Amino acid sequence: MTTSRSRRANGPFRILGVPAVWIWACFNVFLLLWVVLTAFRNGSEIFTEPFELPRSLSPENFRDAWSASDLGSGFVNSVVVVAAASLTVIVLSAPAAYVLARGRQRSSEFITMVFVMGMGMPMQSVIIPIFVWMQEISTYMYSAFGWWDERISLYLIYVASSLPFTVFLLTGFFRSLPAELEEAAALDGCTGFRTFYAVMLPLARPGITTALILLVISLWNETLLALVLITDTEMYTLPQALLGLYGTMQYTSNWGGLFAGIVIVVLPILAIYIWLGRRIVEGLTLGVGK
């Protein structure tokens, strides 16, 4: 039995897969470093000496990228919309996932399957109904109150589209937690809400942290919905502002400023992943292992 396990561990897929993964990882790290270093160079150097080190580390390209195409405003809009949507999804998903995980009714399995089906629905197939629906809501709000913000439309769709995956992830995590703790809390006189809030929610913190990080990463890079729902340049999110920056820098041939804009978009998420990436693995491992 030990021999069969060692053969599986040293099988052809592992022998070929491990070097392939390392090569792919090294390529991505090299590409990231090249983009960061290119952000400090001017346009002529990028084309004549693409793999040379920059002559100076002047932040001029970053200043140009931040001021051009309202990249700074897009950064603030992305932070506000992504933070609000992610927190709302967690607040709604955690109790829903707990009820589905601990529910003994037949409807619990059916509702869980509905969320799974929602995960498999491509956004491109429903983008037109979403646009029409949001237009009707904005028209009603303008006629009733004389005001509406397109970022609210984006926020609502972000919440609706992120709920299926988050509920599915947290449902599996809550199912892995021991039911004996709930029985002990019930014997101590805790209500169902108090048991969830005081006992189960702290135990589910690794899974909630994992879901929150994955939400922030996916919503930060989202572009399609923002392009469809937001038309006012002052309300552009960061990916939209980066597309506008591409047109500006292409017209002025300031390719170093374009790379600086890419760095501004990528580095916040990269920093979050480096800081909290281990918690993603811990949360998924704890959810599987218990």
C-alpha positions as CSV (number, residue, x, y, z in Angstrom):
1,M,0.0,0.0,0.0
2,T,2.9,2.3,0.8
3,T,4.5,1.5,-2.5
4,S,1.3,2.3,-4.4
5,R,1.0,5.7,-2.6
6,S,4.7,6.5,-3.4
7,R,4.0,5.6,-7.1
8,R,1.0,8.0,-7.2
9,A,3.1,10.7,-5.5
10,N,5.8,10.3,-8.1
11,G,3.6,9.7,-11.0
12,P,4.0,11.2,-14.5
13,F,1.5,14.0,-13.8
14,R,3.4,15.1,-10.7
15,I,6.8,14.8,-12.4
16,L,5.5,17.0,-15.3
17,G,3.1,19.1,-13.4
18,V,5.4,20.5,-10.7
19,P,8.0,22.0,-13.1
20,A,5.2,23.3,-15.3
21,V,3.6,25.1,-12.4
22,W,6.9,26.6,-11.3
23,I,7.6,27.8,-14.9
24,W,4.2,29.4,-15.1
25,A,4.6,31.1,-11.7
26,C,8.1,32.4,-12.6
27,F,6.8,33.7,-15.9
28,N,4.0,35.6,-14.2
29,V,6.4,37.1,-11.6
30,F,8.7,38.2,-14.3
31,L,5.8,39.7,-16.2
32,L,4.7,41.6,-13.1
33,L,8.2,42.9,-12.4
34,W,8.5,44.0,-16.1
35,V,5.3,46.0,-15.9
36,V,6.3,47.7,-12.7
37,L,9.7,48.6,-14.0
38,T,8.3,49.8,-17.4
39,A,6.0,52.1,-15.5
40,F,9.1,54.2,-14.7
41,R,10.2,54.6,-18.3
42,N,9.3,56.8,-21.2
43,G,7.7,55.7,-24.5
44,S,10.9,55.7,-26.6
45,E,12.8,53.5,-24.1
46,I,10.0,51.0,-24.0
47,F,10.2,50.3,-27.7
48,T,13.9,50.6,-28.2
49,E,15.1,48.9,-25.1
50,P,12.1,46.9,-23.8
51,F,14.1,44.8,-21.3
52,E,16.5,47.4,-20.0
53,L,16.2,48.7,-16.4
54,P,14.8,52.2,-16.0
55,R,17.3,55.0,-15.8
56,S,15.5,56.6,-12.9
57,L,12.6,55.9,-10.5
58,S,10.8,59.1,-11.1
59,P,7.0,58.9,-10.3
60,E,6.2,61.3,-13.1
61,N,4.3,58.6,-15.0
62,F,2.2,57.8,-12.0
63,R,1.3,61.4,-11.6
64,D,0.3,61.6,-15.2
65,A,-1.8,58.4,-14.9
66,W,-3.5,59.5,-11.7
67,S,-4.6,62.9,-13.2
68,A,-5.4,61.8,-16.7
69,S,-8.8,60.2,-17.4
70,D,-9.9,60.7,-13.8
71,L,-8.0,57.6,-12.6
72,G,-8.1,59.0,-9.1
73,S,-11.8,59.4,-9.1
74,G,-12.2,55.9,-10.6
75,F,-10.1,54.5,-7.7
76,V,-12.3,56.1,-5.1
77,N,-15.5,54.9,-6.9
78,S,-14.2,51.3,-7.1
79,V,-13.3,51.4,-3.4
80,V,-16.7,52.6,-2.4
81,V,-18.8,50.3,-4.6
82,V,-16.7,47.2,-4.0
83,A,-16.5,47.7,-0.3
84,A,-20.3,48.4,0.1
85,A,-21.2,45.4,-2.2
86,S,-18.8,43.0,-0.5
87,L,-20.0,43.8,3.0
88,T,-23.6,43.6,2.0
89,V,-23.1,40.2,0.3
90,I,-21.5,38.9,3.5
91,V,-24.2,40.3,5.8
92,L,-26.9,38.6,3.6
93,S,-25.1,35.4,2.8
94,A,-23.9,34.4,6.3
95,P,-27.4,33.9,7.9
96,A,-28.8,32.5,4.6
97,A,-26.0,29.9,4.4
98,Y,-26.5,29.0,8.1
99,V,-30.2,28.4,7.7
100,L,-29.6,26.3,4.5
101,A,-26.8,24.3,6.2
102,R,-28.8,23.5,9.3
103,G,-32.3,23.3,7.8
104,R,-34.0,20.0,7.9
105,Q,-36.7,20.8,5.4
106,R,-36.6,19.5,1.8
107,S,-36.8,23.0,0.5
108,S,-33.3,23.7,1.9
109,E,-31.7,21.4,-0.6
110,F,-33.8,22.8,-3.4
111,I,-32.9,26.4,-2.5
112,T,-29.2,25.4,-2.3
113,M,-29.5,24.0,-5.8
114,V,-31.0,27.2,-7.0
115,F,-28.0,29.1,-5.8
116,V,-25.7,26.6,-7.5
117,M,-27.6,27.2,-10.8
118,G,-27.2,30.9,-10.3
119,M,-23.4,30.3,-10.2
120,G,-23.5,28.7,-13.6
121,M,-25.4,31.4,-15.4
122,P,-23.1,33.5,-17.6
123,M,-23.4,37.3,-17.1
124,Q,-23.3,37.9,-20.9
125,S,-26.6,36.0,-21.3
126,V,-28.6,38.3,-18.9
127,I,-26.8,41.6,-19.5
128,I,-29.6,43.0,-21.7
129,P,-32.4,42.3,-19.2
130,I,-30.2,43.8,-16.4
131,F,-29.7,46.9,-18.5
132,V,-33.4,47.3,-19.2
133,W,-34.3,46.6,-15.5
134,M,-31.8,49.2,-14.2
135,Q,-33.0,51.8,-16.8
136,E,-36.6,51.3,-15.5
137,I,-35.5,51.7,-11.9
138,S,-33.5,54.9,-12.7
139,T,-36.4,56.3,-14.7
140,Y,-38.8,55.7,-11.8
141,M,-36.4,57.2,-9.2
142,Y,-35.9,60.3,-11.4
143,S,-39.6,60.7,-11.8
144,A,-40.4,60.1,-8.1
145,F,-37.5,61.7,-6.4
146,G,-35.6,63.6,-9.1
147,W,-32.3,61.8,-8.3
148,W,-30.5,58.5,-9.0
149,D,-26.9,57.4,-8.9
150,E,-25.7,54.9,-11.5
151,R,-23.2,53.6,-8.9
152,I,-26.2,52.4,-6.9
153,S,-27.4,50.3,-10.0
154,L,-23.9,48.8,-10.2
155,Y,-23.9,48.1,-6.4
156,L,-27.3,46.3,-6.7
157,I,-26.2,44.1,-9.5
158,Y,-22.9,43.3,-7.8
159,V,-24.8,42.2,-4.7
160,A,-27.3,40.1,-6.7
161,S,-24.6,38.4,-8.9
162,S,-22.3,37.7,-6.0
163,L,-24.8,36.1,-3.7
164,P,-25.0,32.6,-5.3
165,F,-21.3,31.8,-5.0
166,T,-21.0,33.3,-1.5
167,V,-24.0,31.5,-0.1
168,F,-22.8,28.2,-1.7
169,L,-19.3,28.6,-0.2
170,L,-20.6,29.5,3.3
171,T,-23.2,26.8,3.3
172,G,-20.5,24.2,2.9
173,F,-18.5,25.8,5.6
174,F,-21.3,25.9,8.1
175,R,-22.1,22.3,7.4
176,S,-18.6,21.3,8.4
177,L,-19.0,22.9,11.9
178,P,-20.0,20.5,14.7
179,A,-23.7,20.4,15.5
180,E,-22.9,19.6,19.2
181,L,-22.1,23.2,19.8
182,E,-25.6,24.3,18.8
183,E,-27.1,21.6,21.0
184,A,-25.0,22.8,24.0
185,A,-26.1,26.4,23.3
186,A,-29.7,25.3,23.2
187,L,-29.3,23.6,26.5
188,D,-28.0,26.9,27.9
189,G,-31.1,28.6,26.8
190,C,-29.8,30.4,23.7
191,T,-32.2,31.3,21.0
192,G,-31.6,30.4,17.4
193,F,-30.4,33.9,16.5
194,R,-28.1,34.1,19.6
195,T,-26.6,30.7,18.7
196,F,-25.8,31.9,15.2
197,Y,-24.5,35.3,16.3
198,A,-22.5,34.3,19.4
199,V,-21.5,30.7,18.7
200,M,-21.5,29.7,15.0
201,L,-20.5,33.1,13.4
202,P,-17.2,33.3,15.3
203,L,-16.4,29.8,14.3
204,A,-17.1,30.6,10.7
205,R,-14.8,33.6,10.6
206,P,-12.2,31.8,8.4
207,G,-14.8,30.9,5.8
208,I,-16.3,34.4,5.9
209,T,-12.8,36.0,5.5
210,T,-12.1,33.7,2.5
211,A,-15.5,34.7,0.9
212,L,-14.8,38.4,1.5
213,I,-11.4,38.3,0.0
214,L,-12.6,36.4,-3.1
215,L,-15.5,38.9,-3.4
216,V,-13.2,41.9,-3.3
217,I,-10.8,40.4,-5.9
218,S,-13.6,39.5,-8.3
219,L,-15.5,42.8,-8.0
220,W,-12.4,45.0,-8.2
221,N,-11.5,43.6,-11.6
222,E,-15.1,43.6,-13.0
223,T,-15.5,45.6,-16.2
224,L,-18.5,44.4,-18.2
225,L,-21.3,45.5,-15.8
226,A,-19.5,48.8,-15.2
227,L,-19.3,49.5,-18.9
228,V,-23.0,48.8,-19.4
229,L,-24.5,50.5,-16.4
230,I,-22.3,53.6,-15.8
231,T,-22.2,56.3,-18.5
232,D,-21.1,59.3,-16.4
233,T,-17.4,59.8,-16.5
234,E,-17.4,61.1,-12.9
235,M,-18.8,57.8,-11.8
236,Y,-16.4,55.5,-13.7
237,T,-14.9,52.7,-11.7
238,L,-11.2,51.9,-12.0
239,P,-11.3,49.5,-14.9
240,Q,-13.4,52.0,-16.9
241,A,-11.0,54.8,-16.0
242,L,-8.1,52.5,-17.2
243,L,-9.8,52.1,-20.5
244,G,-10.1,55.8,-20.8
245,L,-6.4,56.2,-19.8
246,Y,-5.5,53.8,-22.6
247,G,-7.1,56.1,-25.2
248,T,-5.4,59.1,-23.7
249,M,-2.0,57.6,-23.5
250,Q,-2.3,56.1,-27.0
251,Y,-3.1,59.6,-28.3
252,T,-0.1,61.2,-26.5
253,S,2.2,58.1,-26.9
254,N,2.8,58.1,-23.2
255,W,3.1,54.4,-22.8
256,G,4.9,54.7,-19.5
257,G,1.9,56.4,-18.1
258,L,-0.3,53.5,-19.4
259,F,1.9,51.0,-17.6
260,A,1.7,53.2,-14.5
261,G,-2.1,53.0,-14.7
262,I,-2.0,49.2,-14.9
263,V,0.2,49.1,-11.8
264,I,-2.2,51.4,-9.9
265,V,-5.1,49.0,-10.8
266,V,-3.1,45.8,-10.0
267,L,-1.1,46.6,-6.9
268,P,-4.0,47.1,-4.3
269,I,-5.4,43.6,-5.0
270,L,-1.9,42.1,-5.2
271,A,-1.1,43.6,-1.8
272,I,-4.4,42.3,-0.3
273,Y,-3.7,38.9,-1.7
274,I,-0.1,38.8,-0.3
275,W,-1.4,40.0,3.1
276,L,-4.4,37.7,3.4
277,G,-3.7,35.0,0.8
278,R,-2.8,32.5,3.5
279,R,-6.2,33.0,5.1
280,I,-7.9,32.0,1.9
281,V,-6.1,28.6,2.0
282,E,-6.7,28.2,5.7
283,G,-10.4,29.0,5.4
284,L,-10.9,26.5,2.6
285,T,-8.8,23.9,4.4
286,L,-10.7,24.2,7.6
287,G,-14.0,24.0,5.8
288,V,-12.9,20.7,4.1
289,G,-11.1,19.2,7.0
290,K,-13.7,19.4,9.7
